[in-house]
Amino acid sequence: MEETKIWSIDGNGISATRLDTTNQMETEGLLENLLTANPDMLEDGLQLVGRQTSTTGGPLDLLGVDAEGRLVVFELKRGTLNREAVAQVIDYASSLDAMDMGRLVSHVEQRSGNLGIEKIDDFAEWYSDNWQGQDLEALMPPRMVLVGLGVDDTTERMVNYMASIGMDISLLTFYGFLQEGKTLLARHVEVEVSEAIHPPWTDPNKEFERYATMLGVSDLLTAATALFEENFSYEHKWTAMKLKNTKRMNFAIGTQSYLFIRINLKEQGVLNVGFHPMAIDLALDEFNKLRFDEKGEPFSKIGAGFAKKTAQVDYAVALPLKSLEEWDTHKAQLTALTQAVSEAYQESQST
């Protein structure tokens, strides 16, 4: 590990005094207090929502939401970061990832308002206000950031490796220096995921395609993505995410998700395609024509999960498919619903 050095330069630009270093603060709480009051020292645009919050793995130092609306777990050490800190941050992040959205929202709401963190009574509303209506699903999975006053070589090697294979873990160190009775901190990003070299399969969309191939639904995936893209003319993006044993691709316009394609990693040969509440709300009359309880009705109501609900719709609609023959049977109905949503969206933008 390289040593960071700082010199104080006198006004004449000739004399320089090397500052003494300090490898730890008086207590971990001092660093925590400083970062809680100044979250921009950690990341630009970061908003903290929890401090010393309890999880199954123990108390989580700091919990925040980054500028992109992603949940971030911070593990702090008053001195040099070690391998124990790596295990702890993974433990905390996995504990949060195991929660369903209802539990996560309640977790944040109940533990906010303490130790310098603002009180959040309605986390879903707070999140929507701060991230322009973005779905809560964008929170997950949590990012991980290790923060300390230096890092040992073993820990840096471990974190570098995990980042290189696609784990969203970063290493942030502060180096302390003493000058005339004051402590100066220099911030240094040792390891950052965006700078790591990722194998091609760690791209979320590519990874989704890989799972679809493994589970024998790649042909259905190709057909479904083509249908959605052909019938929804607005500029869009596909975003993929993993939720426990499920992988899902969301068809989004701006920050809102309208359509989805989902596979269960434990269920061979089944692809689910469907509509989030935002899409159903746009063409509610068409979706009300579906008879979900009748025998032979291919579509079914399912929970909305992390997707943004509306005043009228708190559920999603899914169509499970097992073969291209089934796809051919239901393609016309799926197309009609997609077109109805697209036309309603276009009309909503022109008024």
N, C-alpha and C positions, 0 to 999 in steps of 0.2 A: 504494500500500500504506500503510495506516494505521500510525502509530508507537505502540507500546505503551509506556506510562510507569508507573512505580511510585514511590510516595512512602513513606518511613518516618515514622510518626506517633509523636511523643514521648508519654510517659505523661500529660502534661497535656492532650492532645487538641487542642492549639493549634498547636504547632510541627511543621512537616513538612519533611523533607529529601528532595529528589528523588534517587533512586539513579542512579548512573552505569550506562550500558549497556555490554555487551560483545557484539559480533556474532559472535564465534567462540571456541571453546575452544582449548586448546593444540594438541590433535590430534583427528582424527576418532575415534581409538581411545578417548579419554577419554569422549566421549559414548557410544560403543558399550559401554564397560565399565560405565558407570553404568546404561544401559538394560538390559544383560544381567543385572545384579545386581538390578534393580528393574523387571521387565517390566510391572508394573501402572502404571508411568509412561506406557507406551504404550497399554495397554487393560486394563480390568478383566477378570480371568479368563483372560488370555493365558498360554500356556505356550510357551516358546521351545524349539525342537528343533534349531536349527542356527545357526551363526555363521561367516561367511566361508566358506560352502560353495561348492564349484566348480560352475559350470553352463557350458553352451556359450556363454553371454553374458559369462562372467567370474565373479569371486567375489561371492556374494550376501551382503549385510551381515548380516541377521538373518532367520531363518525361524521362524515360530511357528504355533500352532494356537489359534484364538480360543475364546471361551466357548461358541460354537455348534458347535464342532468343524470349523471351516473353516480351511484353510491360508492363511496371511498372509505376504506377502513385504514386507519393510521395506528401503527404500533410505535410507541415512543420509548427510547432508552436514554437515560441521563448521561451515559458514557458511550463506550464503543459498542456498536451493534454486533451481536453474535448470532450463532446458529439457532439459539433458543428463540430469539426474536422472530426468525423465519417461521418456525413451527407455530408460534403464537398467532402471527398475523393470518396464516392459513387456517388455523383453528377458528379464529373469530369470523373470517370471511365465509367459511363453510357453514358455520352456525347460522349466519344470516341467510345464506343461500338456501338452506333447508326449510326456511319459513315460507308459508304461502303468503300472498300479498296482504291478506287481512291481518295476519299476525305481525308482518313487518310494519305495516302502517301503525298498528296499535303499539308496537315496540317503540317506535320513534315518538309517537304522541305522549305516551306515558312517561318517557324518560327525558323529554325535553324540558326546558325551563330550569335546569339545575347547573350549578358550577359555571356560570357565565354563558350558557346556551339559551337562546331565546325560547319562549314557550310556543309550541305549535299545537293548537287545539284540533285542527283539521289538516292532517298532513297532505291528503289528496288535493284539497283546495289550495293549500300553500304551494305545493309542487306545480300545479296547473298554472297558478298565477306567475310563478317565477320562471317557468319554462314554456310559456305560451301555449298551454293546452296539450303539451306532450304527454303521451301515455305513461302511466306509472311503470309499465314494463321496461321502459328505457333505463330504469334504475339498476337492473340486474344484468349479468352477475356483478357482484361488487369488485371494484379494483382494490389492490393492496399496495400500501406504501409503508416502508420502514423508515423511521426517522430517528437519527441519533447524532451524537457528537463524535463522529468518526465511525469506521467500520473495519472489522478485521478481514484478512485476506480470504479466509474460508467462507465467510458470509457473503462477501462480494462475488466470489466464484459461484456459490450456490444460486444467488439471485440472478446473476448473468445467465446461468444455464436455464433457469426457469423462464426467464424472459425470452430467451432465444427459441424455446419450443412453444411459445404462445401463451404462457401464463401472464396475466395482467398484473405484474408485480414490479414495483419501482423502489429505488433506493435513494433516499435524500439525506444528506449529512450536513450538519452545521459545525463549523470549526470555530472554537472560541479563542479570543485573544484579549489580553489585558492592556489597557492604556489609561494611565492616570486615574486608577481606581474604577474604571468602567470596563464592562465586558462587551467586546465587539463580536458579532457573529458573521461569519462568511458562509453563504448557502451554496451548496454544490450538489448537483444531480449526478450521482455516481452511475446509476443504471436506470434507463428509461425505456419502456416497452417500444415506443415509437422509433427508437434508435436501434433496436435489436433486429437481427436478421431472422425473419420468420420463415419456416418451411411453408410451401404453398398450401398445404392442407390446413394451416391455422387460419386462413381467411374464412370468416364465418360462412359466407355463401358457398365457397368451394367445399367446406366441411359438410354443409348440409347436402350438397350433391353427392359427396362421398358416402354419407350414411344412406341416402336414397338408393344408391347402387348396391350397397351391402345388404339392404333389406328388400331388394328386388322390386323397387317402385320407381326406378329412374325414368322409365317410359311414361308413367303416369305424371311424374313431376314435369317432364318436358311438355306434355300436353296441357297440363293445368297452367303453367306459367305462360305458355303461348296464348291460351284463351284469355287470361286476365289482361295480358299486355295488349292484345288485339282489340279488346272491347272497352278498355279504359284508356282513352287517348291522352289524358293529362300527363304531364311530366311526373314521373314517379321514381321510387327507388325500392329495391328489395333489401330488407334487413333480416339477418338470421340470428337466432339466439337459442340457447339451451336452457330448458326449464326442467330440472330434475331429470326424469327419464324421457323427456320429450324435446324434440328439436322443432323449431317453427320458423318459417319465413313469413315476414309481414310485407304486404304491398302497401307502401305508405306514400302519401302526398304531403309534402312539407313535414310537419311533425306528427301528423295523424295517420294511424293505421286503419285501413279499410277492409282489406282482404287478407286471407292467410292460407298457408299450406303447412300441414303439420304431420310429423311422423312420430310414432312411439318407438323408442329404441329397443323395446322388449317385444314388440309386435311385428312379426315378419309379414311382409306383403300387403300392408294397409297404408294408404295415403288419405289423409283428411284434408279436404279443401272447404273453405267457408268464408263467412262474412262476420266482421267485428260489429259491435253495436253502432259505431258511427256510420257504417254502410247501410245497415238495416234501417236506421232512422231515416235515411235519405229516401228510401223506397219502401216505406212501412206498409203501404197498401198491398204491394206485391208480395211481401213476406207474410202478411196476414192471410193470404190465400193458401199458404202451405198448411197441411193438416198433419201436424207432427205426431199425433197419437194414433193415426189411422194405419192399419197394416199395409205395408208396401210403400209407405211414404219414405223416400230415400233420405230426406233431410231431417235433422234432429236439432233440438235446442240444447245448448251446452252452456256451462258457466263462462262468463266473460273473461275470467282470469285477470290478467294485468291490464287488459285493454280498457280504454276510456269509455265509460258508460254515458248515456244521455238521459234526459228527463223521461223519455218514453221507453227506452230500451236498455235493459240491464243484462242481456244475454247475447250469446253468439249463435250462429247457425252453421252447422257442419254437414258435410256430405262425405261419408267414408267410402273409399273405393278400393277394390281388390284386384281389378283386372281392366285391361283396355276394353273388354266387352262391356263391363259395367260403365266405363267412361262413355262409350258410344251411346249407351242407353240413356244416360242422364245429361249428356252434353248439351242438348237443346235447352233443357230447363235451366241448367247452370248458366248458359250463355244469356238467356233472357233475363235472369236476375242480375247478372253482371252489367248488362246493358242498361237495365232500369236504374241501377245505382249510378252508373256513369252519366246518364242523361239528367238525373236529378242533381248530381254534383255540378254538372255544367250549368244547369238552370240556376242553381244557388249562387254561382259565381257571377252570373250576368245580371242579377237583381241587386 
